[in-house]
Amino acid sequence: MSLLLVLFDSILLITLLGLATAAVLSPEPRNAVMLFIAFGLWLSLVWARLGAPDVALAEAAIGAGIGGALMLAAARRSARRDSHRDIHRDNPRDVSCKDAQ
């Protein structure tokens, strides 16, 4: 195995671990989802490097693509719901909200 390939594999591994750690420790849901998508795409590169192109394509399509889109939608919906609660917590007499009773 050449030195260049060992260096490339090391960079793949270190970056993959860094993305995973950053995604888990991110306090913002939207940033965590974006890091998760980057992690999935990077993991598909690792699978391709390991000689499993079918797994790499599945990881990119399902893991990063569909999973990331669903998590972004959930994070957006959660952020909207939280901002809606904050607005009505500040103004409890607002009758337009069914939670204001």
C-alpha positions as CSV (number, residue, x, y, z in Angstrom):
1,M,0.0,0.0,0.0
2,S,1.4,3.3,-1.0
3,L,2.1,6.1,1.5
4,L,-0.3,8.4,-0.4
5,L,-3.2,5.9,0.1
6,V,-2.5,5.6,3.8
7,L,-2.5,9.4,4.1
8,F,-5.8,9.6,2.2
9,D,-7.4,6.9,4.4
10,S,-6.1,8.7,7.5
11,I,-7.6,12.0,6.4
12,L,-10.9,10.2,5.6
13,L,-11.0,8.6,9.1
14,I,-10.1,11.8,11.0
15,T,-12.6,13.9,9.1
16,L,-15.3,11.3,9.5
17,L,-14.7,11.2,13.3
18,G,-14.7,15.0,13.4
19,L,-18.0,15.3,11.6
20,A,-19.6,12.7,13.8
21,T,-18.4,14.4,17.0
22,A,-19.5,17.8,15.7
23,A,-23.0,16.5,14.7
24,V,-23.6,14.9,18.1
25,L,-22.3,17.9,20.1
26,S,-24.0,20.6,18.0
27,P,-26.5,22.6,20.1
28,E,-28.5,23.9,17.1
29,P,-30.7,21.2,15.4
30,R,-30.3,22.7,12.0
31,N,-26.5,22.7,12.2
32,A,-26.5,19.2,13.6
33,V,-28.6,18.0,10.6
34,M,-26.3,19.7,8.1
35,L,-23.3,18.1,9.8
36,F,-25.2,14.7,9.7
37,I,-25.7,15.2,5.9
38,A,-22.0,16.0,5.5
39,F,-21.2,12.9,7.6
40,G,-23.4,10.7,5.3
41,L,-21.8,12.0,2.2
42,W,-18.3,11.6,3.6
43,L,-19.2,8.1,4.8
44,S,-20.2,7.2,1.2
45,L,-16.7,8.2,0.1
46,V,-15.4,5.8,2.8
47,W,-17.6,3.0,1.4
48,A,-16.4,3.7,-2.1
49,R,-12.8,3.6,-0.9
50,L,-13.5,0.2,0.7
51,G,-14.7,-1.1,-2.6
52,A,-18.4,-1.2,-1.9
53,P,-20.0,1.1,-4.5
54,D,-23.5,-0.2,-4.0
55,V,-23.3,0.6,-0.3
56,A,-21.8,4.0,-1.1
57,L,-24.7,4.9,-3.4
58,A,-27.2,3.7,-0.9
59,E,-25.6,5.7,1.9
60,A,-25.5,8.9,-0.3
61,A,-29.1,8.5,-1.4
62,I,-30.8,7.2,1.7
63,G,-28.6,8.3,4.5
64,A,-27.6,11.8,3.4
65,G,-30.3,12.5,0.9
66,I,-33.7,11.3,2.1
67,G,-32.7,11.1,5.8
68,G,-31.2,14.6,5.8
69,A,-34.2,16.1,4.0
70,L,-36.6,14.5,6.6
71,M,-34.5,15.7,9.5
72,L,-34.2,19.2,8.1
73,A,-38.0,19.3,7.7
74,A,-38.4,18.1,11.3
75,A,-35.9,20.7,12.6
76,R,-37.7,23.5,10.7
77,R,-41.1,22.4,12.1
78,S,-39.6,22.2,15.6
79,A,-38.1,25.6,15.3
80,R,-41.5,27.1,14.1
81,R,-43.3,25.4,17.0
82,D,-40.8,26.8,19.5
83,S,-41.0,30.3,18.2
84,H,-44.8,30.0,18.2
85,R,-44.7,29.0,21.9
86,D,-42.3,31.9,22.7
87,I,-44.6,34.5,21.1
88,H,-47.6,33.3,23.1
89,R,-45.7,33.0,26.3
90,D,-44.8,36.6,26.0
91,N,-48.4,37.6,25.3
92,P,-50.7,35.2,27.3
93,R,-53.8,37.3,26.6
94,D,-53.6,36.6,22.8
95,V,-56.8,34.8,22.0
96,S,-55.6,33.6,18.6
97,C,-53.7,30.8,20.3
98,K,-55.6,27.8,21.6
99,D,-52.9,27.3,24.3
100,A,-53.4,30.7,25.8
101,Q,-56.0,29.6,28.3
